[in-house]
């Protein structure tokens, strides 16, 4: 192996090495997703159904719905992923792991959905 190839391989290995995220990143991300979900819900709650007649008024509620669904989905995924290792150790096979994961997704989605 030539010196250039070995140096390139060394650089590539350093560039692709795993990087630990900063401490508290997961809490900050979760808090941001919670805030976005709540703000979107507040925007949708404040919107009046009578405004639906004019399509020019649809932009804000549509944007709020997209932001709310996206942030809520990301929040569910973040929370479910955080508990994945424990579920994997508790499960005896892949079917039980799948069942536990789907139940966890449903539980988290119920927690996030607004009570109405």
Order of alpha helices (4+ residues) and beta strands (2+ residues): alpha-alpha-alpha-alpha-alpha
